[in-house]
Structure formats: structure tokens, C-alpha cells
């Protein structure tokens, strides 16, 4: 029926009408698989952003959400996923010790199997370290080319993504076979924090894991996870981010930044130069090769504003820069700028801002 409509429009010479019919038909045929990450029994905010991207593809989108792992936290996360968004029509759960840790090889096999059975038109993952590791492998198994770092969706197969370290935006039309696989920048698709007016709970289905082979899990192995215990918010999702550059001069001086972050309830970030100098661990790096952030308030101390760093924070709502160099590139993107000694400014802020209760 859909093909007949398109063919009829073409025969009548109504190219514009044909394009409209084709676009509307494609929207009706859209079905999306969202690859979700979870932690502590909850779906991660970056995966909730992927659901927002699925909604941007088509309002009538049929969305399945894929979770994998093992133990009670997985099933708790599945219950959270089932009521996380009105578009979610099904939650697929792969419960196995193989998925106890986020290894890309077994996950890629899982994604291929689920896609072959579900026949989804789109597969979406967030541009996290896990998503960037998984998506190319799964795309290779399915013999398609993924579209990465999508920041806007114009049509079901037309996307906008940054190029040249974020200095230009490129519009991409995907013309390959299904599925259209894409990774999205979670900062560009903000999930709705308000509770749904009507609670809709999607069914939870167990995935058949008979396809798993020893070869898929033998290519890599989990060693350990090292992380710092902190009460500060996660850098990628924080409302306020305080970032230091090489101008802080030492790891000891970064503790002043941490004190300010505690007062503001903020996350601490750093430039690549500060990370390379050993002032802070690389998990705090903001930039093209670090984390992409878009907080409501971004305060940069001693940050020059290299292109690589700006690519990771230019979407921040309000940017405040403190630098003694009045010609520093950071001032070109800053909403507010202070030209002066960052240590004097830091000292005054620490003195005047009360401790967070």
C-alpha cells in the first residue's frame, strides 16, 4: 500500500508530494532498539537521553529497550526502564554472568542477535565510552555503517553531527540498509525530569541467549574497576561544573577547586593539559577526547580555550571564564569573563560562598 502511494505520486509528477508521502511512510514503519546502560538498579541518564532521541525520530516510534547484566540490580533496572518513557513498548533483558561487566564483544553478539530477530529500523546508543566501544563492533557484524555523535534529528534518516572538533555542523543522510545505527550526544537530548502524567509499564521479556559462544567472550576479559569515592555529582550529568586548566600549576592547587565544587554542589573537570601534567586523573578530562558536558553553569579557571576543550563544553548554558590573559580564546565563548589572577578570584569565592548544607 505504501509503495503504491509513492509510485502514484511519482507518476503524477508530484515529486514534493512523493517525498512527503515517503517520509510519512518511513515514520510509520520506524521501530527502534535503544541500547541502555544501568547502574545501581536504575537506567543511566545518558540512556534516558537516547529515549528522547528515539522520540525525535518519530512520535509513533515503537521502542524496545535492551538491558544486559546479571543479578537483582539488572531486574530492578528493568522495572525502572519499563516505566521510564511512554514510547517504551518492551524491555528486553539479557541475564547472564557473561554480561556482568560491560565487555563489547559479547554485547556486540547480543545486539546482532536481537536485531536479527526484531528487525528494527534504528538502533541507538549513547556516545559514552561503552557506546563508542560497542556500536562499531555491532555495526560490523550487521554489515552497516554507524552514524556517530548525533546532536539533532531532522528526519528518520537525516541527522546533524559536529565535525572539525565541533567548529562546524554536518547534515548526514543515511542511505544504507536497516538498521540505521547511531550514537547520540546525551547533552543534546535532555530527558524530561517531570514524572509522567500516566504511568505506563511496558512488558519485560527475557532474551534467548542460546546464540552465545565461548569465542565471543574469550577475546577480552574483565580485570578491575578503579574509581574515586566522592559525594560530588557525576561530571557528565552535573548541573554545575568547575574546571581547571594548566594555569592551576599543581595537583595541590586543584584542591582549591575541589573546595569550591563542594560549596557549589558541582563536579570537577579539567583540561587535557592539566590531565597530561598529572594534576588530576583522566576521568575528569573535558573535551573532544574526554567527556562532553552541557551543565547549566560552567566555570573555567586558568583554561585557555583550546579547540579540543571547547568541543566538550560549548553547549553549556552559562559559561564563566577566569584567566589573566585577556586574549585567551575562552573569552570568545564565555558569557562572563574575569581577567585576573585565578588564585585571587578563587580565594574570594571560597571566602564569600557559604558551605553547602
C-alpha positions as CSV (number, residue, x, y, z in Angstrom):
1,X,0.0,0.0,0.0
2,X,2.8,2.4,1.0
3,X,4.7,1.6,-2.2
4,X,1.6,2.2,-4.3
5,X,1.1,5.6,-2.8
6,X,4.7,6.6,-3.5
7,X,4.6,5.2,-7.1
8,X,1.3,7.0,-7.8
9,X,2.7,10.3,-6.6
10,X,5.7,9.9,-8.8
11,X,3.6,9.0,-11.9
12,X,1.6,12.2,-11.4
13,X,4.9,14.2,-11.3
14,X,4.4,15.4,-7.8
15,X,7.9,15.0,-6.6
16,X,7.3,17.1,-3.5
17,X,4.2,15.1,-2.6
18,X,6.1,11.9,-3.2
19,X,8.9,12.9,-0.8
20,X,6.3,13.9,1.8
21,X,4.4,10.5,1.4
22,X,7.7,8.6,1.6
23,X,8.8,10.5,4.8
24,X,5.4,9.9,6.4
25,X,5.5,6.2,5.4
26,X,9.0,5.8,6.9
27,X,7.9,7.4,10.1
28,X,5.1,4.8,10.4
29,X,7.5,2.0,9.8
30,X,10.0,3.1,12.4
31,X,10.9,0.8,15.2
32,X,13.9,1.5,17.4
33,X,16.1,-0.5,19.7
34,X,17.8,1.5,22.4
35,X,20.9,0.0,24.0
36,X,20.7,1.1,27.6
37,X,23.2,1.2,30.4
38,X,22.3,0.8,34.1
39,X,23.8,1.3,37.5
40,X,22.5,0.7,41.0
41,X,19.2,-0.6,39.7
42,X,18.5,2.5,37.6
43,X,18.8,3.3,33.9
44,X,21.6,5.8,33.4
45,X,20.6,9.4,32.4
46,X,22.5,9.0,29.2
47,X,20.3,6.1,28.1
48,X,17.2,8.1,29.0
49,X,18.5,10.7,26.6
50,X,18.6,8.0,23.9
51,X,14.9,7.5,24.5
52,X,14.4,11.2,23.8
53,X,16.3,10.8,20.6
54,X,14.1,7.9,19.7
55,X,11.1,10.1,20.2
56,X,12.7,12.7,17.9
57,X,12.9,10.1,15.1
58,X,9.1,9.5,15.1
59,X,6.3,10.2,17.5
60,X,4.7,6.8,16.6
61,X,8.1,5.1,17.2
62,X,7.9,1.5,18.6
63,X,10.8,1.4,21.0
64,X,12.4,-1.6,22.6
65,X,14.9,-1.1,25.4
66,X,17.8,-3.6,25.8
67,X,19.4,-4.2,29.1
68,X,22.0,-6.8,30.0
69,X,23.8,-7.8,33.1
70,X,23.3,-10.3,36.0
71,X,21.7,-10.3,39.4
72,X,18.9,-8.4,41.2
73,X,20.2,-4.9,40.1
74,X,19.5,-5.8,36.5
75,X,15.9,-6.7,37.2
76,X,15.4,-3.6,39.3
77,X,16.8,-1.6,36.4
78,X,14.4,-3.4,34.0
79,X,11.5,-2.3,36.2
80,X,12.7,1.3,36.1
81,X,13.1,1.1,32.3
82,X,9.6,-0.3,31.9
83,X,8.1,2.9,33.2
84,X,10.8,5.3,32.1
85,X,9.1,6.7,28.9
86,X,5.7,6.4,27.3
87,X,7.3,5.3,24.0
88,X,8.9,2.2,25.5
89,X,6.8,-0.8,24.3
90,X,9.1,-3.6,25.5
91,X,12.1,-4.1,27.8
92,X,14.4,-6.9,26.7
93,X,16.6,-8.3,29.4
94,X,19.7,-10.5,28.9
95,X,20.6,-12.0,32.2
96,X,23.9,-13.8,32.2
97,X,27.2,-13.7,34.0
98,X,28.7,-13.0,30.6
99,X,27.2,-9.5,30.8
100,X,28.2,-8.9,34.4
101,X,30.8,-6.4,33.1
102,X,30.5,-4.2,30.0
103,X,32.6,-6.1,27.6
104,X,32.0,-5.1,24.0
105,X,32.5,-8.5,22.3
106,X,29.6,-10.4,23.9
107,X,27.5,-7.3,23.8
108,X,28.0,-7.0,20.1
109,X,26.9,-10.6,19.6
110,X,23.8,-9.9,21.8
111,X,23.0,-6.8,19.7
112,X,23.3,-8.7,16.4
113,X,21.0,-11.5,17.7
114,X,18.3,-9.1,19.0
115,X,18.4,-7.0,15.8
116,X,18.1,-10.1,13.5
117,X,15.1,-11.3,15.5
118,X,13.4,-7.9,15.9
119,X,14.2,-6.3,12.5
120,X,14.5,-2.8,14.0
121,X,14.9,0.2,11.6
122,X,17.0,2.1,14.1
123,X,19.5,1.2,16.8
124,X,20.5,4.0,19.3
125,X,23.2,4.1,21.9
126,X,24.7,7.0,23.8
127,X,28.2,8.3,23.0
128,X,29.6,7.1,26.3
129,X,32.8,5.1,26.5
130,X,30.7,1.9,26.4
131,X,28.6,3.1,23.5
132,X,31.6,4.1,21.5
133,X,33.2,0.7,22.1
134,X,30.1,-1.4,21.3
135,X,28.5,0.3,18.3
136,X,31.2,-0.1,15.7
137,X,31.7,-3.7,16.6
138,X,28.0,-4.5,16.3
139,X,27.7,-2.4,13.1
140,X,30.5,-4.5,11.6
141,X,28.7,-7.7,12.5
142,X,25.5,-6.4,10.8
143,X,27.4,-5.0,7.8
144,X,26.2,-1.4,8.2
145,X,27.9,1.9,8.8
146,X,27.0,3.7,12.0
147,X,26.3,7.5,12.3
148,X,28.2,8.8,15.4
149,X,27.8,11.7,17.7
150,X,24.4,12.8,16.5
151,X,23.3,16.1,18.1
152,X,20.0,16.7,16.2
153,X,17.5,14.6,14.2
154,X,15.8,16.3,11.3
155,X,14.1,13.2,9.7
156,X,14.2,9.5,10.5
157,X,17.3,9.2,8.4
158,X,18.7,12.7,8.4
159,X,20.9,13.7,11.3
160,X,23.2,16.6,12.4
161,X,26.6,15.8,13.9
162,X,29.6,18.0,14.7
163,X,32.9,17.9,12.7
164,X,36.2,19.7,12.9
165,X,36.2,19.5,16.7
166,X,32.8,21.0,16.9
167,X,33.6,24.1,14.8
168,X,31.1,23.0,12.1
169,X,27.9,21.0,11.9
170,X,27.4,18.4,9.2
171,X,24.0,17.2,8.0
172,X,24.1,13.5,7.2
173,X,21.5,11.4,5.3
174,X,21.8,7.6,6.0
175,X,21.2,5.7,2.8
176,X,22.3,2.2,3.8
177,X,20.3,-0.9,4.7
178,X,18.5,-1.4,8.0
179,X,19.3,-0.9,10.8
180,X,20.4,2.7,10.9
181,X,22.8,2.6,13.8
182,X,23.6,5.8,15.6
183,X,25.2,7.1,18.8
184,X,23.9,10.3,20.3
185,X,25.4,13.0,22.4
186,X,23.3,12.8,25.6
187,X,23.8,16.5,26.3
188,X,21.8,17.3,23.1
189,X,18.8,15.3,24.1
190,X,17.7,16.3,27.6
191,X,15.3,13.8,29.2
192,X,12.1,15.1,30.9
193,X,12.7,15.2,34.6
194,X,9.0,15.6,35.4
195,X,7.0,12.4,36.3
196,X,4.7,11.0,33.6
197,X,1.1,12.0,33.9
198,X,0.0,8.5,33.2
199,X,2.1,5.6,34.4
200,X,2.6,3.1,31.6
201,X,4.5,0.0,32.4
202,X,6.0,-1.9,29.4
203,X,6.3,-5.7,29.4
204,X,9.6,-7.2,30.3
205,X,10.9,-10.1,28.1
206,X,13.9,-12.4,28.7
207,X,16.2,-12.6,25.7
208,X,17.1,-16.1,24.3
209,X,20.9,-16.4,24.9
210,X,21.4,-19.7,23.1
211,X,23.5,-17.8,20.5
212,X,26.3,-17.1,22.9
213,X,29.6,-18.8,22.2
214,X,32.8,-19.1,24.2
215,X,34.6,-17.4,21.4
216,X,32.7,-14.1,21.8
217,X,33.7,-13.9,25.5
218,X,37.2,-15.1,25.1
219,X,38.6,-12.1,23.2
220,X,38.8,-9.9,26.3
221,X,38.4,-10.3,30.0
222,X,37.5,-8.0,32.9
223,X,40.4,-7.1,35.1
224,X,39.1,-4.5,37.6
225,X,37.4,-1.1,38.1
226,X,39.1,1.7,39.8
227,X,37.1,4.8,40.8
228,X,37.3,7.5,43.4
229,X,34.6,7.6,46.1
230,X,33.1,11.1,46.1
231,X,29.8,12.7,47.0
232,X,30.1,15.2,44.1
233,X,27.8,14.7,41.2
234,X,28.9,12.8,38.0
235,X,30.8,15.1,35.7
236,X,28.7,14.2,32.6
237,X,25.4,14.9,34.2
238,X,26.2,17.7,36.7
239,X,24.2,21.0,36.8
240,X,27.4,22.9,37.7
241,X,30.9,22.1,36.6
242,X,34.1,23.8,37.9
243,X,37.1,23.2,35.6
244,X,40.7,23.9,36.0
245,X,43.5,24.2,33.4
246,X,47.2,24.2,33.4
247,X,47.1,27.7,35.0
248,X,46.4,26.0,38.3
249,X,50.1,24.8,38.2
250,X,49.8,21.8,40.5
251,X,47.7,19.0,41.8
252,X,47.8,20.6,45.3
253,X,46.2,23.8,43.8
254,X,43.4,21.7,42.3
255,X,42.2,21.0,45.9
256,X,41.1,24.7,46.0
257,X,38.9,23.9,43.0
258,X,37.5,20.8,44.8
259,X,36.7,23.0,47.8
260,X,34.7,25.4,45.6
261,X,33.0,22.5,43.9
262,X,31.9,21.2,47.4
263,X,30.4,24.6,48.2
264,X,28.5,24.8,44.9
265,X,27.5,21.1,44.8
266,X,29.4,21.0,41.5
267,X,31.5,18.4,39.6
268,X,35.2,19.0,39.0
269,X,36.6,19.0,35.4
270,X,40.0,19.5,33.9
271,X,41.6,20.3,30.5
272,X,43.7,17.8,28.7
273,X,46.8,19.9,29.5
274,X,46.1,19.6,33.3
275,X,45.5,15.8,32.9
276,X,48.7,15.4,30.9
277,X,50.6,17.3,33.6
278,X,49.3,14.8,36.2
279,X,47.3,17.2,38.2
280,X,44.1,15.1,38.1
281,X,43.1,11.7,36.7
282,X,42.0,11.5,33.0
283,X,38.4,10.6,34.1
284,X,38.0,14.3,34.8
285,X,39.0,15.5,31.3
286,X,36.5,17.6,29.5
287,X,36.9,17.9,25.7
288,X,36.8,16.2,22.4
289,X,38.9,13.3,23.7
290,X,37.3,13.5,27.2
291,X,33.8,14.0,28.4
292,X,31.2,16.1,26.7
293,X,29.3,18.3,29.2
294,X,26.5,20.8,29.0
295,X,25.7,22.0,32.5
296,X,23.6,25.0,33.5
297,X,26.8,26.7,34.8
298,X,30.4,26.1,33.6
299,X,33.2,27.9,35.5
300,X,36.7,27.7,33.9
301,X,39.8,28.7,35.9
302,X,43.1,29.0,34.0
303,X,41.6,27.5,30.9
304,X,43.0,29.0,27.7
305,X,40.2,27.6,25.5
306,X,41.8,25.2,23.0
307,X,39.6,23.9,20.3
308,X,39.7,20.4,21.7
309,X,38.4,21.6,25.1
310,X,35.7,23.9,23.6
311,X,34.3,21.0,21.7
312,X,33.4,19.4,25.1
313,X,31.7,22.3,26.8
314,X,30.5,24.9,24.3
315,X,26.9,23.7,24.8
316,X,26.9,24.8,28.5
317,X,24.0,27.2,29.3
318,X,26.2,29.8,31.1
319,X,30.0,29.9,30.8
320,X,32.2,31.9,33.2
321,X,35.9,32.2,32.5
322,X,38.7,33.4,34.8
323,X,42.1,33.9,33.1
324,X,44.9,36.5,33.4
325,X,45.3,36.6,29.6
326,X,42.6,38.9,28.1
327,X,43.2,37.5,24.7
328,X,42.5,33.9,25.7
329,X,40.2,32.1,23.2
330,X,37.9,31.0,26.2
331,X,36.6,34.6,26.4
332,X,35.1,34.2,22.9
333,X,32.6,31.7,24.1
334,X,32.2,32.9,27.7
335,X,29.1,34.7,28.8
336,X,31.0,36.3,31.7
337,X,34.8,36.8,31.9
338,X,37.1,37.9,34.6
339,X,40.6,39.0,33.6
340,X,42.8,38.5,36.7
341,X,44.7,36.1,38.9
342,X,42.7,32.9,39.3
343,X,44.0,32.3,42.8
344,X,42.8,35.7,44.0
345,X,39.4,35.1,42.4
346,X,39.3,31.5,43.9
347,X,40.2,32.8,47.3
348,X,37.4,35.5,47.2
349,X,34.8,32.9,46.1
350,X,35.8,30.4,48.8
351,X,35.6,33.2,51.4
352,X,32.2,34.6,50.3
353,X,30.3,31.4,49.2
354,X,28.8,29.6,52.3
355,X,29.3,25.9,52.8
356,X,26.6,23.7,51.3
357,X,24.2,22.4,53.9
